[in-house]
């Protein structure tokens, strides 16, 4: 499986390195499975059964990757947003370690582009809306600590995780 997107904004889970070993491995595996494998499986699957098969098949791989990443002391990073059509705009607007102001500026520029009379194709339109929604959620919880941010994002994900599109 390869990631089809050209650029990513990731969140660094700093608290993971202070967790007990078993908890750290489980947390990393969940992030790998839901943050990296799930989006690819959703784009590849043609029905729910195929999606479930991909997820079940890749779960041991995610656990192996989590163990290796923990052993090699690799930062635990979760994708917040992945872009294909907005990579240029994202690179122009935010730095490698973006500030809250840069994220707000990117959301503003995406809103301007979404509302502009220039024709955007369906996929660009969807990517703009997804960017505005996801970064809006990130900004909403920006000033909270890692632990409370993780809880809020997990609650939000749990609410939307039950949605699996039917093809």
C-alpha positions in Angstrom: 0.0 0.0 0.0 1.3 3.4 -0.9 0.0 6.8 0.3 -1.5 8.5 -2.8 -1.4 12.0 -1.3 1.4 14.5 -2.1 1.6 16.4 1.2 0.5 15.9 4.8 0.0 17.8 8.0 0.7 15.6 11.0 0.2 15.9 14.8 3.1 14.8 17.0 1.9 12.8 20.0 4.5 13.9 22.5 3.0 12.1 25.5 3.4 8.7 23.9 7.1 8.5 24.8 6.2 8.6 28.5 3.6 5.8 28.3 4.4 2.3 29.5 5.7 0.0 26.8 2.5 -2.0 26.2 0.4 1.2 26.1 2.8 2.9 23.8 2.8 0.0 21.3 -1.0 -0.1 21.3 -1.4 3.6 20.9 1.1 3.7 18.0 -0.6 0.7 16.3 -4.0 2.5 16.6 -2.6 5.6 15.0 -0.9 3.7 12.2 -4.1 1.7 11.5 -6.5 4.6 11.7 -4.3 7.4 10.4 -2.4 5.7 7.6 -4.0 2.4 6.6 -7.7 3.3 7.0 -7.7 6.2 4.5 -5.9 4.0 1.9 -8.4 1.1 2.5 -11.3 3.5 2.1 -9.9 4.7 -1.3 -9.2 1.1 -2.4 -12.3 -0.8 -1.3 -15.3 -1.2 -3.5 -17.6 -2.4 -0.7 -17.8 -2.8 3.1 -16.6 -6.4 3.0 -13.5 -5.5 1.1 -12.8 -2.6 3.4 -13.1 -4.9 6.4 -10.9 -7.5 4.8 -8.1 -4.9 4.1 -8.3 -3.6 7.7 -8.2 -7.2 9.2 -5.3 -8.1 6.9 -3.3 -5.0 7.7 -3.9 -5.0 11.5 -0.9 -7.3 12.3 1.3 -5.1 10.0 0.3 -2.0 12.0 1.2 -3.8 15.3 4.6 -4.8 13.8 5.2 -1.3 12.6 4.3 0.1 16.1 6.8 -2.2 17.8 9.5 -1.3 15.3 8.8 2.4 15.6 8.9 2.2 19.4 12.1 0.3 19.3 13.7 2.8 16.9 12.4 5.7 18.9 10.6 7.2 15.9 8.2 10.1 16.7 4.6 9.1 17.0 2.8 11.2 14.3 -0.7 11.1 13.2 -2.0 12.6 9.9 -4.4 15.4 10.5 -4.8 16.3 6.8 -3.6 14.9 3.6 -3.6 16.8 0.3 -3.3 16.1 -3.3 -4.8 19.1 -5.1 -4.0 21.7 -2.4 -0.3 20.7 -1.8 0.9 24.0 -3.3 -1.4 26.2 -1.3 -0.5 24.3 1.9 3.2 24.6 1.2 2.9 28.4 0.5 0.9 29.0 3.6 2.3 26.8 6.4 5.8 26.0 7.5 7.1 22.6 8.5 6.2 23.3 12.1 3.1 25.5 11.6 1.8 27.9 14.1 -1.8 28.5 15.0 -1.8 31.7 12.9 -0.5 29.8 9.8 -3.2 27.2 10.2 -5.9 29.9 10.5 -4.4 31.6 7.4 -4.6 28.3 5.5 -8.3 27.8 6.5 -9.0 31.4 5.4 -7.3 30.9 2.0 -9.2 27.6 1.5 -12.5 29.4 2.3 -11.6 32.1 -0.2 -10.8 29.6 -2.8 -14.0 27.6 -2.1 -16.1 30.8 -2.4 -14.3 32.2 -5.5 -16.1 32.2 -8.8 -13.1 30.4 -10.4 -14.2 26.9 -11.4 -12.9 24.2 -9.2 -13.5 20.5 -10.0 -15.4 18.2 -7.8 -12.3 16.7 -6.1 -10.8 20.1 -5.4 -14.1 21.2 -3.9 -14.1 18.2 -1.7 -10.5 18.6 -0.6 -11.2 22.3 0.3 -14.2 21.4 2.4 -12.3 18.6 4.1 -9.4 20.9 4.9 -11.6 23.6 6.3 -13.5 21.0 8.5 -10.4 19.2 9.8 -8.3 22.2 10.4 -11.3 24.0 12.0 -11.5 21.1 14.5 -7.7 21.3 15.1 -8.0 25.0 15.8 -10.9 24.5 18.1 -8.8 22.4 20.5 -5.4 24.0 19.7 -4.7 25.4 23.2 -5.6 22.3 25.2 -3.0 19.9 26.6 -2.0 16.8 24.7 -4.1 14.5 26.9 -7.3 16.5 26.6 -6.7 17.1 22.9 -6.3 13.4 22.4 -9.6 12.8 24.3 -11.5 15.4 22.3 -10.2 14.1 18.9 -10.9 10.5 19.9 -14.4 11.4 20.9 -14.9 13.2 17.6 -13.4 10.2 15.6 -15.6 7.8 17.5 -18.7 9.8 16.5 -17.7 9.7 12.8 -16.0 6.3 12.8 -19.3 4.5 12.5 -19.8 6.0 9.0 -18.5 3.7 6.3 -19.6 4.7 2.8 -21.5 2.1 0.9 -20.5 1.7 -2.7 
